[in-house]
Amino acid sequence: MFNFEFQNPTKLVFGRGQIARLAELIDKDTKVMLVFGGGSVKTNGVYDQVKEALKDHQTVEFWGIESNPAVETVREAVKLGLEEKVDMLLAVGGGSVSDATKCIAAGIAMPEVDPWDMVVSYSAKKQIPFATVMTMPATGSEMNNGAVISNRTLCQKLAFRGAYPVFSILDPETTYSIPSYHIACGLADIVVHCFEQYMTTTGQSRVLDRWAEGVIATVMEIAPQIRENKTDYALMSDYMFAATMGLNNFIRMGVTQDWVTHQIGHELTAMHGITHGESLAMVYCGTVEHLREQKKGKLLQFGERVLGITEGTEDERIDATIAGIEAFFKSLGLATRLSDKGLGVETADEVARRLNARGVHLGEAKNVTGDVAREILLKRL
């Protein structure tokens, strides 16, 4: 392991009925702006729980955060927050709402800086306090300091880093009404988050290897069971907690990271509106296939430890491991190739152009350029 510093200040409040804790977690003198998505929280009862808990607080509401939150919408929320002089933000929804709230928090704290300029700089230097009530597990945004924002005008999707949520409430019962497709995308997102931090270099940390393998194995185990029973509290607890533990910066301490698949997936989302989790399912096997020699040790390790692949030559075992990962994504009902979405060489060419224009060198070895990304995508036709 290489040198690192680690601190995660987010208080995690997990379990049934914990939304009521908002009354004590937020000081009554704090003016709070509640940030929502498209309205599902009104049909699943979460909105009523939040409003009841904060009935003695002064609140303002902002609605309309999209999947793949747009900076154009963030600007509207920043304007409202400044006009209302809010002290704190509460994201109520999924990872998109949480990500947007992080950007809004920066926009309110730094009104002289356009939110997109902050995103492009990759750093939110100041943010007002924010917290989350997570209702759609996937991104881990409830317990990390990252976010991803889209610019619809420029057709770009970029990440930035800033502060951590003050606290996050996770009640597994809020997941019962999530559509099956979105659960599938969430499960794919969790697994690829873990892979991006795990499927790199062997021999860096036994502890973190086993941790990442445990989260991935758990998701692969519970996925078919969730499909049969989305209202099983124990299953949905594991699903929700796996999302948090997969990207709260715990399993990346002192080890190399990849993130090639995410960067390419962001481009597919920006260009074609593909849901984030599905974009990862479409790209990941192409990434590890193209970089199979570089990732050989970890592919063999994962195949043996998680998928039980022990027979055959090394190449045969790697082939079986990649096939097993793709089979998992397919079992979720997700696309695993560009051609599944009617996309082809033109998309691969455009992704290469975009990444080359930014001069990227991605992956644990910094050897993935736009041209390499094109080759990865061509394996997914």
C-alpha distance (Angstrom), angle and dihedral (degrees) to the residues before:
residue distance angle dihedral
M1 . . .
F2 3.79 . .
N3 3.81 124.8 .
F4 3.81 115.7 -72.9
E5 3.78 144.4 162.1
F6 3.77 120.6 -140.8
Q7 3.77 134.4 -169.1
N8 3.78 128.8 153.9
P9 3.81 110.8 179.0
T10 3.82 98.4 178.0
K11 3.79 114.4 122.7
L12 3.81 108.2 -138.9
V13 3.82 114.6 -148.7
F14 3.80 107.5 -170.7
G15 3.79 134.5 -177.4
R16 3.78 148.8 35.9
G17 3.77 117.9 -23.3
Q18 3.79 95.0 6.1
I19 3.82 95.0 127.6
A20 3.79 86.4 77.9
R21 3.81 86.9 65.9
L22 3.81 88.7 75.3
A23 3.79 87.4 86.9
E24 3.79 90.7 66.3
L25 3.79 100.0 29.8
I26 3.81 93.7 60.9
D27 3.78 119.4 54.0
K28 3.81 112.8 -118.8
D29 3.80 91.8 -125.9
T30 3.81 90.8 59.8
K31 3.80 117.2 102.7
V32 3.80 105.7 -141.9
M33 3.80 130.5 -160.7
L34 3.79 110.5 -152.3
V35 3.81 112.1 -147.1
F36 3.80 117.9 -155.0
G37 3.79 140.3 175.6
G38 3.77 126.4 -140.1
G39 3.79 102.3 -38.4
S40 3.81 108.0 -84.9
V41 3.79 88.8 123.3
K42 3.80 88.0 68.1
T43 3.79 92.7 56.5
N44 3.80 97.9 43.8
G45 3.81 95.5 48.8
V46 3.80 97.3 -112.7
Y47 3.80 94.2 113.7
D48 3.79 91.9 55.2
Q49 3.80 91.2 48.4
V50 3.81 92.0 51.2
K51 3.79 93.6 46.7
E52 3.80 92.1 48.1
A53 3.79 92.0 50.0
L54 3.81 91.7 49.2
K55 3.82 97.5 39.9
D56 3.80 90.9 119.2
H57 3.80 93.5 46.9
Q58 3.78 129.2 84.6
T59 3.80 106.8 -113.0
V60 3.80 139.2 179.3
E61 3.81 123.1 -164.5
F62 3.78 130.1 -140.6
W63 3.81 118.4 -174.3
G64 3.78 134.2 -174.1
I65 3.80 109.9 59.9
E66 3.80 106.1 158.5
S67 3.77 132.0 -144.9
N68 3.80 102.8 -88.6
P69 3.82 89.3 23.7
A70 3.78 115.5 -122.2
V71 3.78 123.9 -133.2
E72 3.79 87.5 -137.6
T73 3.82 89.0 65.1
V74 3.80 91.4 42.2
R75 3.81 89.2 58.4
E76 3.80 90.3 55.6
A77 3.79 91.1 51.2
V78 3.80 92.1 47.9
K79 3.79 89.6 53.2
L80 3.81 91.6 52.3
G81 3.80 92.6 46.1
L82 3.80 91.8 51.7
E83 3.80 92.9 46.3
E84 3.81 91.5 50.1
K85 3.82 93.3 41.8
V86 3.79 92.9 -133.2
D87 3.80 121.0 -170.8
M88 3.80 100.0 -157.1
L89 3.81 142.4 13.0
L90 3.80 128.3 -135.3
A91 3.80 117.0 -162.5
V92 3.81 111.4 -152.5
G93 3.81 112.3 -172.0
G94 3.78 138.9 31.8
G95 3.76 135.0 -30.5
S96 3.79 93.8 -70.3
V97 3.79 91.6 58.2
S98 3.79 90.4 46.4
D99 3.81 93.1 48.6
A100 3.79 91.9 48.2
T101 3.80 90.6 48.7
K102 3.80 90.7 55.5
C103 3.80 89.2 54.6
I104 3.81 92.1 44.9
A105 3.81 89.2 51.2
A106 3.80 89.1 56.2
G107 3.80 93.0 45.0
I108 3.80 91.8 54.0
A109 3.80 92.6 45.6
M110 3.83 92.0 47.2
P111 3.83 106.2 32.2
E112 3.79 90.5 164.2
V113 3.83 90.9 65.1
D114 3.79 122.6 71.1
P115 3.83 108.8 -124.9
W116 3.80 92.4 -124.2
D117 3.79 91.7 54.6
M118 3.79 87.2 53.9
V119 3.82 90.8 51.1
V120 3.80 92.6 48.4
S121 3.82 89.9 51.4
Y122 3.84 87.1 55.7
S123 3.79 91.7 -134.4
A124 3.79 136.7 88.6
K125 3.78 99.7 -155.7
K126 3.81 93.4 -173.6
Q127 3.81 133.5 20.3
I128 3.76 134.7 169.9
P129 3.85 113.2 -120.9
F130 3.81 116.4 -76.6
A131 3.79 137.7 177.4
T132 3.80 136.8 -176.9
V133 3.78 143.8 -132.3
M134 3.80 100.4 -158.2
T135 3.81 117.2 -150.0
M136 3.83 103.6 161.1
P137 3.82 114.4 46.9
A138 3.79 118.2 -147.9
T139 3.78 117.9 88.9
G140 3.80 102.9 52.0
S141 3.81 86.5 -135.5
E142 3.80 88.5 136.2
M143 3.81 90.6 72.3
N144 3.80 106.5 25.5
N145 3.78 138.9 71.1
G146 3.79 98.4 -124.5
A147 3.78 135.2 94.8
V148 3.80 139.5 173.8
I149 3.80 122.8 -140.6
S150 3.80 130.5 -173.8
N151 3.77 128.1 -142.9
R152 3.80 106.9 -150.7
T153 3.80 92.7 -170.1
L154 3.80 93.5 55.4
C155 3.84 95.8 31.1
Q156 3.80 90.1 -126.9
K157 3.80 133.7 135.9
L158 3.81 117.7 -164.4
A159 3.80 138.7 170.3
F160 3.79 130.9 -131.8
R161 3.79 138.5 177.9
G162 3.78 133.5 -135.0
A163 3.80 138.2 129.0
Y164 3.81 129.8 -14.0
P165 3.81 123.5 -114.3
V166 3.80 112.7 -90.5
F167 3.80 88.0 -130.9
S168 3.78 139.4 -16.3
I169 3.79 128.6 -151.2
L170 3.81 117.2 -148.8
D171 3.79 117.3 -173.9
P172 3.82 110.5 173.9
E173 3.80 90.9 -153.6
T174 3.81 88.7 70.2
T175 3.81 88.3 67.5
Y176 3.80 96.2 61.5
S177 3.80 94.3 90.8
I178 3.82 97.8 46.5
P179 3.83 110.9 122.9
S180 3.79 114.0 -109.2
Y181 3.81 93.2 -117.2
H182 3.79 91.8 56.4
I183 3.80 91.3 47.8
A184 3.81 88.4 52.4
C185 3.80 91.1 51.3
G186 3.79 89.9 47.3
L187 3.80 92.6 52.2
A188 3.82 90.9 49.6
D189 3.80 89.9 48.9
I190 3.81 92.2 53.1
V191 3.79 93.4 49.6
V192 3.79 94.4 48.0
H193 3.81 91.3 46.2
C194 3.79 87.4 58.5
F195 3.80 93.2 44.1
E196 3.82 91.3 52.4
Q197 3.80 89.1 59.1
Y198 3.81 97.5 35.8
M199 3.82 111.5 33.4
T200 3.79 95.1 73.0
T201 3.80 126.5 77.5
T202 3.79 126.2 3.1
G203 3.78 124.8 -129.6
Q204 3.79 99.1 28.6
S205 3.80 101.2 114.4
R206 3.79 129.2 -6.7
V207 3.80 89.3 -165.3
L208 3.80 96.1 54.2
D209 3.80 93.3 40.6
R210 3.80 90.9 56.9
W211 3.79 91.2 43.3
A212 3.80 93.4 53.5
E213 3.80 92.0 43.1
G214 3.80 89.6 51.0
V215 3.80 93.7 53.3
I216 3.81 92.5 46.6
A217 3.80 93.0 46.2
T218 3.80 90.3 49.5
V219 3.80 92.5 52.5
M220 3.80 92.2 47.3
E221 3.81 89.6 49.9
I222 3.80 98.1 48.1
A223 3.83 98.4 39.0
P224 3.83 96.8 84.6
Q225 3.81 90.9 41.4
I226 3.81 92.0 53.1
R227 3.78 89.0 51.7
E228 3.82 87.9 60.0
N229 3.80 97.5 41.4
K230 3.80 120.3 19.3
T231 3.81 92.0 172.8
D232 3.80 98.4 59.6
Y233 3.81 103.4 120.4
A234 3.81 95.4 -153.2
L235 3.81 93.1 49.9
M236 3.77 94.0 46.5
S237 3.80 90.1 46.5
D238 3.80 90.0 56.9
Y239 3.80 90.4 45.9
M240 3.79 92.7 50.3
F241 3.80 95.4 44.1
A242 3.81 92.6 45.5
A243 3.81 89.6 57.3
T244 3.78 90.9 53.1
M245 3.80 96.1 44.4
G246 3.80 92.4 45.7
L247 3.80 93.8 64.7
N248 3.80 111.7 17.9
N249 3.83 90.3 105.3
F250 3.82 93.3 -103.5
I251 3.81 98.4 112.9
R252 3.81 95.1 45.0
M253 3.82 97.8 60.6
G254 3.79 111.2 131.1
V255 3.82 96.5 -15.0
T256 3.79 135.9 104.3
Q257 3.80 119.2 -97.8
D258 3.79 135.3 -153.6
W259 3.87 117.7 -162.3
V260 3.82 93.6 166.6
T261 3.80 92.0 123.6
H262 3.80 92.0 50.6
Q263 3.79 93.6 50.5
I264 3.80 91.9 50.0
G265 3.80 91.2 43.0
H266 3.80 90.7 53.2
E267 3.79 88.7 57.3
L268 3.81 91.7 51.4
T269 3.78 89.5 51.5
A270 3.79 93.6 47.1
M271 3.81 92.5 47.4
H272 3.79 102.4 37.7
G273 3.82 107.2 14.1
I274 3.80 93.2 -116.6
T275 3.81 112.9 167.9
H276 3.79 109.7 -101.4
G277 3.81 98.6 -119.7
E278 3.78 92.4 47.9
S279 3.80 91.6 48.6
L280 3.81 88.0 58.0
A281 3.80 91.8 50.2
M282 3.80 88.5 52.2
V283 3.80 94.4 52.0
Y284 3.81 110.0 30.3
C285 3.79 100.9 79.4
G286 3.80 89.7 48.4
T287 3.80 89.4 54.0
V288 3.79 95.6 52.6
E289 3.81 92.5 40.1
H290 3.80 92.5 54.0
L291 3.82 92.6 43.1
R292 3.80 95.4 37.3
E293 3.81 95.3 125.3
Q294 3.80 91.8 49.6
K295 3.83 91.0 47.2
K296 3.79 95.9 36.1
G297 3.79 97.5 117.9
K298 3.77 95.3 49.5
L299 3.80 93.7 43.3
L300 3.79 89.9 54.6
Q301 3.80 91.5 45.0
F302 3.80 93.5 49.3
G303 3.78 92.4 45.1
E304 3.80 91.8 53.7
R305 3.80 100.1 39.0
V306 3.79 101.4 38.8
L307 3.81 107.5 19.6
G308 3.81 97.3 32.6
I309 3.80 94.0 -125.5
T310 3.81 108.6 157.0
E311 3.81 106.3 137.6
G312 3.81 128.3 87.9
T313 3.77 137.2 25.7
E314 3.79 120.3 -43.0
D315 3.80 91.3 -100.4
E316 3.80 91.3 49.0
R317 3.80 91.2 49.8
I318 3.80 91.8 48.8
D319 3.81 89.9 49.7
A320 3.81 89.5 50.4
T321 3.81 91.8 47.8
I322 3.81 93.4 52.0
A323 3.80 89.8 45.6
G324 3.80 89.4 50.7
I325 3.79 92.2 52.5
E326 3.81 91.1 49.1
A327 3.79 90.4 47.6
F328 3.80 89.1 55.7
F329 3.81 92.0 53.7
K330 3.78 90.3 46.9
S331 3.80 90.5 50.3
L332 3.80 87.1 60.3
G333 3.80 89.0 57.9
L334 3.81 93.2 -112.6
A335 3.79 130.8 138.8
T336 3.80 113.4 -103.7
R337 3.79 100.0 -175.7
L338 3.81 137.7 47.2
S339 3.77 88.6 -120.8
D340 3.82 89.5 60.4
K341 3.81 86.0 68.4
G342 3.80 96.1 39.7
L343 3.81 92.8 -103.6
G344 3.78 125.3 136.6
V345 3.79 147.7 161.5
E346 3.81 93.1 -35.9
T347 3.80 90.5 63.6
A348 3.81 92.1 48.5
D349 3.81 89.8 50.4
E350 3.80 92.9 50.0
V351 3.81 93.5 48.0
A352 3.81 88.7 51.9
R353 3.80 91.3 49.9
R354 3.81 92.5 50.1
L355 3.78 95.4 47.8
N356 3.80 93.5 43.6
A357 3.80 89.5 51.0
R358 3.80 88.1 58.4
G359 3.79 91.6 47.0
V360 3.80 93.7 -127.5
H361 3.79 126.2 -179.7
L362 3.79 104.9 -174.0
G363 3.78 138.3 -178.1
E364 3.78 134.9 46.6
A365 3.83 89.9 -62.1
K366 3.83 95.0 39.5
N367 3.79 88.0 -127.5
V368 3.81 100.8 120.5
T369 3.80 111.3 100.2
G370 3.76 127.4 168.9
D371 3.79 88.9 -87.6
V372 3.80 91.4 54.3
A373 3.81 89.5 47.8
R374 3.80 87.2 55.8
E375 3.79 90.6 54.9
I376 3.81 89.8 49.3
L377 3.80 91.0 53.3
L378 3.79 93.1 45.6
K379 3.81 87.0 61.8
R380 3.82 87.4 59.2
L381 3.81 98.2 56.2
